[in-house]
Amino acid sequence: MSNELQSSTPSALGIASGTPVSSVQQTGEKNVYAAHVDTMNVTVQGSIVPQLLTQKPQPTAMTINRTHYNLFVTYGADFSQSTPFTVDAKRALTENTDDDIKAEYATLSPDVIEKIKTFPCIFANENAAYGNTDEEQTLGYGYIRQIKIRRDGIKIYPHIMYLLPQQRLNEALFDLDISGDSSFNEFNRMHWSIKKIDLIAELQELGFQI
């Protein structure tokens, strides 16, 4: 059998020569009808899975300060829904944060909070294992919508823009200034720290289209 396409004559289609062809009715927008063409090129748009999963559009009129970023590690949070979570006050800006950053931001005064909210953020649950996690675990990239301070904890309201593979960031500790190694790192302990790193630039260098 030949691989070449065979042309169909009216008789081969069961249509007698000279028989009028029924009219063609098209519905929808931007239709194209051609009575006869010698060559037709058709482009089919395929569904391409993006590298990042967009959750919500970025808020308008938002100031982004790329000099620092917030790292939140919690447990059991659903970042696909931007669910609020609580940070223990004893683990908020008390560890894995440089002393000069602590001095500037740990007061959490109203002015300081507004500045912190301009930093991009990583929102993560604890690793499933020591120093690493499985391929299915994701963390959130986004910003802080609101911070509520109470006696025993700090409630964080995240605005999640993308979900990233957490294991990929476990492999980029140095680039993100995250303390630890392949056996134990900051993703293994619930806390909140601030890093003097341009998170967006580092993620882009890792291949993420932020």
C-alpha positions as CSV (number, residue, x, y, z in Angstrom):
1,M,0.0,0.0,0.0
2,S,1.4,3.4,-0.9
3,N,2.0,6.0,1.8
4,E,0.9,8.8,-0.6
5,L,-2.5,10.4,-0.1
6,Q,-4.9,9.5,-2.9
7,S,-7.3,12.1,-4.3
8,S,-11.0,11.2,-4.2
9,T,-13.1,11.7,-7.4
10,P,-16.8,12.4,-7.1
11,S,-17.6,8.9,-8.2
12,A,-15.3,7.4,-5.5
13,L,-17.2,9.4,-2.9
14,G,-20.5,8.2,-4.2
15,I,-21.5,11.5,-5.7
16,A,-22.7,11.4,-9.3
17,S,-21.0,13.8,-11.7
18,G,-22.9,17.0,-12.1
19,T,-24.8,16.5,-8.9
20,P,-25.0,19.8,-6.9
21,V,-23.2,19.8,-3.6
22,S,-25.1,20.7,-0.5
23,S,-24.4,24.1,1.0
24,V,-22.0,24.4,3.9
25,Q,-23.1,26.1,7.1
26,Q,-20.5,27.2,9.6
27,T,-21.0,28.5,13.1
28,G,-18.6,30.2,15.5
29,E,-16.1,33.0,15.1
30,K,-13.4,33.5,12.5
31,N,-14.4,30.6,10.3
32,V,-12.7,30.1,6.9
33,Y,-14.3,28.3,3.9
34,A,-12.4,27.5,0.7
35,A,-14.2,26.0,-2.2
36,H,-10.9,24.7,-3.7
37,V,-7.3,25.0,-2.6
38,D,-4.2,23.3,-4.0
39,T,-2.2,23.4,-0.8
40,M,-3.5,24.1,2.8
41,N,-1.1,24.7,5.8
42,V,-2.8,24.2,9.1
43,T,-1.2,25.2,12.4
44,V,-2.5,23.4,15.5
45,Q,-1.8,25.0,18.8
46,G,-0.7,22.3,21.3
47,S,-1.3,22.5,25.0
48,I,2.1,23.2,26.6
49,V,2.4,22.5,30.3
50,P,4.2,25.6,31.9
51,Q,7.2,25.1,34.1
52,L,5.5,27.1,36.8
53,L,1.9,26.8,37.9
54,T,0.3,30.2,38.1
55,Q,-2.2,30.5,41.0
56,K,-3.4,34.1,41.0
57,P,-2.5,37.2,39.0
58,Q,0.0,39.6,40.6
59,P,-1.7,42.4,42.5
60,T,-1.7,45.7,40.7
61,A,0.1,48.8,42.0
62,M,2.5,46.6,44.0
63,T,6.0,47.7,44.9
64,I,8.6,45.0,44.7
65,N,11.9,45.3,46.7
66,R,14.4,42.8,45.4
67,T,17.1,43.5,47.9
68,H,15.8,40.8,50.3
69,Y,13.4,37.9,50.4
70,N,11.3,36.2,53.1
71,L,11.7,32.4,53.7
72,F,8.8,30.8,55.6
73,V,8.9,27.2,56.5
74,T,5.7,25.8,58.1
75,Y,3.8,22.5,58.3
76,G,0.6,21.3,56.6
77,A,-0.2,24.6,54.8
78,D,-2.1,24.5,51.5
79,F,-0.2,26.9,49.4
80,S,-2.3,26.2,46.3
81,Q,-5.1,28.0,48.0
82,S,-3.0,30.8,49.6
83,T,-4.1,29.6,53.1
84,P,-2.9,31.7,56.1
85,F,-0.5,30.0,58.5
86,T,1.0,30.9,61.9
87,V,4.7,31.3,62.8
88,D,5.8,30.7,66.3
89,A,7.0,34.0,67.8
90,K,10.2,32.4,69.1
91,R,11.1,31.3,65.5
92,A,10.2,34.5,63.7
93,L,13.4,36.4,62.6
94,T,15.4,34.8,65.4
95,E,17.5,32.2,63.4
96,N,19.3,31.8,60.1
97,T,19.0,35.6,59.7
98,D,22.0,38.0,59.8
99,D,22.3,40.2,62.9
100,D,22.0,43.4,61.0
101,I,18.8,42.2,59.4
102,K,17.4,41.1,62.8
103,A,18.2,44.6,64.1
104,E,16.4,46.2,61.3
105,Y,13.3,44.0,60.9
106,A,12.7,42.0,64.0
107,T,10.8,44.9,65.7
108,L,7.9,44.3,63.3
109,S,6.7,47.8,63.8
110,P,4.0,49.0,61.3
111,D,6.6,50.7,59.1
112,V,8.8,47.6,59.1
113,I,5.9,45.3,58.3
114,E,5.0,47.4,55.3
115,K,8.6,47.2,54.1
116,I,8.7,43.4,54.7
117,K,5.6,43.0,52.6
118,T,7.4,44.4,49.5
119,F,10.0,41.5,49.6
120,P,9.3,38.4,47.5
121,C,8.8,35.2,49.5
122,I,9.3,31.5,49.5
123,F,6.5,29.7,51.4
124,A,7.3,26.1,52.1
125,N,6.2,23.1,54.2
126,E,8.9,21.1,56.0
127,N,10.8,18.6,53.8
128,A,9.4,15.1,53.7
129,A,12.9,13.8,54.6
130,Y,16.1,15.0,56.0
131,G,17.7,17.5,53.6
132,N,15.5,16.6,50.7
133,T,11.9,15.8,49.7
134,D,10.0,13.9,47.0
135,E,9.4,15.2,43.5
136,E,5.7,15.9,44.2
137,Q,6.2,18.4,47.0
138,T,5.9,22.0,45.9
139,L,6.4,25.3,47.7
140,G,4.9,28.7,47.0
141,Y,6.5,31.8,45.5
142,G,4.7,35.1,46.1
143,Y,4.2,37.9,48.5
144,I,2.7,38.7,51.9
145,R,-0.9,40.2,51.8
146,Q,-1.2,40.7,55.5
147,I,0.6,40.1,58.8
148,K,-1.2,39.8,62.2
149,I,0.9,39.9,65.4
150,R,-0.4,38.2,68.5
151,R,1.2,37.2,71.8
152,D,2.3,33.7,70.9
153,G,2.5,33.9,67.1
154,I,2.4,35.8,63.9
155,K,-0.2,35.0,61.3
156,I,0.9,35.3,57.7
157,Y,-1.5,35.8,54.8
158,P,0.3,34.7,51.7
159,H,-0.4,35.7,48.1
160,I,0.9,32.7,46.1
161,M,1.7,33.4,42.5
162,Y,3.6,30.2,41.5
163,L,4.2,26.7,42.8
164,L,7.8,25.5,42.4
165,P,9.3,22.0,42.9
166,Q,10.7,22.1,46.5
167,Q,13.5,19.6,45.8
168,R,14.9,21.9,43.1
169,L,15.4,24.5,45.8
170,N,16.9,21.9,48.2
171,E,19.6,21.6,45.6
172,A,20.2,25.3,45.4
173,L,20.9,26.2,49.1
174,F,24.1,28.2,48.3
175,D,22.4,30.3,45.6
176,L,19.5,31.2,47.9
177,D,21.6,31.6,51.1
178,I,19.7,28.9,52.9
179,S,21.6,27.3,55.8
180,G,22.3,23.6,55.9
181,D,23.3,20.8,53.6
182,S,22.0,17.6,51.9
183,S,21.3,16.0,55.3
184,F,19.5,18.8,57.1
185,N,18.7,22.4,56.1
186,E,16.3,25.2,56.8
187,F,13.5,23.5,54.9
188,N,13.5,20.9,57.7
189,R,12.6,23.4,60.4
190,M,9.6,25.6,60.9
191,H,10.7,29.3,61.0
192,W,10.7,32.6,59.3
193,S,14.0,34.2,58.1
194,I,14.9,37.1,55.9
195,K,17.8,36.8,53.4
196,K,19.7,39.6,51.7
197,I,19.4,38.0,48.3
198,D,17.7,38.9,45.0
199,L,15.4,35.9,44.9
200,I,13.9,36.7,41.5
201,A,17.4,36.8,39.9
202,E,18.5,33.6,41.6
203,L,15.3,31.7,40.5
204,Q,15.7,33.0,37.0
205,E,19.2,31.7,36.9
206,L,17.9,28.3,38.1
207,G,15.7,28.3,35.0
208,F,12.4,29.5,36.5
209,Q,10.5,32.0,34.4
210,I,9.5,34.4,37.2
